[in-house]
Amino acid sequence: MLEEPFNRLAKLYMDTIFRLAFHYTKSPVEADDITQEVLLKLYRTDKAFESDEHAKYWLIRVTINECKRLFQSPWHKVAPIEDYAATLAFPSEEHSALFYAVMELPKKYRVPIFLHYYENYSCEEVAQLLSIPCATVRTHLRRGRALLKTYLQEAGDYV
């Protein structure tokens, strides 16, 4: 890939790649490694993207595949979420509580919620990205929201 299009796409989607990898791994170090690996693949690709949305879709697919590859590795460790959360600045206590609640969700709920609510993908697009049926995405979103509600109510926050 030429350097100028690579730089533009890397700047545009680096945060999205990191956030998705972080939602998969719960580790900022592993999310950084995955982000670097995905950006290297972008730099090395000779794929011609039709639009920025096409490039974003490709990057998200590659990120998901890299996350899955990581979980198959015998070196995979889970770091405490509190260490990373301490480096974040939340606008309010509610945002902080929501972050912790989302990160407590099982991966099968956490990742679709991230893609749907944070990245604004439709259920159909999330299904394509995760290679699962659309009905499964809707079920995961519904169950994830129910778990979030339970977590937040147990923490004393009001939903």
N, C-alpha and C positions, 0 to 999 in steps of 0.2 A: 504494500500500500504506500502511496506517496505520503510524504511527511506532513504536508499541510492538511489533507483530509483526516489523517490519523490524529493530529493534534486537536483538531476541531471536535472530532467524535470522542476522543479521550477526555477532553475538558467537559464536554456536554454530558457524558454518561458515566464518568468515573464514580461519582457519588451513588448513583443508582446501582452500579455493580457492587460497590462496597456494602451498601445497605442490604441488598439481596443476599450476598455472601454471609453477612453478619447474621441475618435472620435464619439462615441455614445452619451456621456453625456455632453461633453464640460466642465466638472468639474474635476479638479485633485483630489479633496477630494472624490467624488463619484467613480472616476476611481480607486483610492486606495482601497476603500471599496469593490468594485466589484472584484478587483484583489485578495484581501484577501479571499473573499468568494469562488472564483473559485479555489484558491490554497487549501482551506480547503476541497472542494469537491474532488479535486485530491488526497489529503492525505487520505480521508475516502473511496475512491473508491476501489473496489476489482477487477476492470476491468483489464484484461491483454491486454496491448497494443502490437500490432504486430511490430510496428516500432516507431521511433520518429515522423515521419509524421502522423501516426495514432494518437499518443498522441496529437500532435499539432492541428489536426483537431478536436479532442474531446474537447480540451481546448477552442478553438475558438467557437465551438458550445455552450459550457456551458457559455462562456462569453457573447455571443449574447443573450442567454436566460436570464441571470442575468440582462443584460441591459434592456431588454424588461420588466422584472419584476419590475425594478426600475421605469420605466416610468408609470407604473400602480399605483405606490405608491402615496398617497396624500402628502407625505413629499418631493417629488422631487422639487428641485430648480435649476435654472441655474445661475452659478457664472460668473462674467465677465471674458472673455478669456484673457484680458490684464494682469490680476494678475498672471495667470499661465505663460503666454508668457514671462513675465519679468524674470522668473527663468530659461529660456532656453537660450542656447548659440547657435546662428545661425552662420554658417560659412561665410555667406554673406547677404547683404541686400535683394538679390533675394530670398534666402531661407526663410527669415523672411516674405517677401511679399507673398510667396507661402503658407506658413503656415497659415497666416491670411485669405488668399483667400479660402483655402480648408476648414477652420473652419467656414467660412461664408456660405458654401453650405448647402442646406437642408440635413438632415440625410440620406434620400433615395439616394442621390448622394455621400455624403461624405464617407459613410461606404464602398460601393463598390469600390470607388477610392482608399481608404486606403488598402483594401484587395488585389486589383489587382496590384496597382503600388508600394506600400510599402512592402507588404508581398508576392508579386509575385505569386499570385494565378491566375489560368486561369479563363476565364469567366464561364466555366462549374463548376469549383470548388467553385467560389464565389456564383453561383446559388445554389449549394448544401448547402453551409454554411448558406445562408440567406433564404433558402427554397422558392425561387422564380424561375420562368423560366429563362433560359439562355438568351433568347431574351430580357427579361426585364433588366437583368444585362447589356447587350450591350447598350440598350437604356439609362439606367441610367449613364453609363460611357460616352457615347457620349454627353448627355445633361449636365453632370457634367463638362466635358472638355470645352464645349461651355460657360457655366457660368463662369468657371475659367478664360477663355480667356477674357470675358467681364469684370470681376472684375479687372483683372490685367491691362487691357488697361485703364479702368477708373481710376485706381490708378496711372497711368502714367508710369507703367512698360511695357516693350515690350515683347511680346510673340513670 
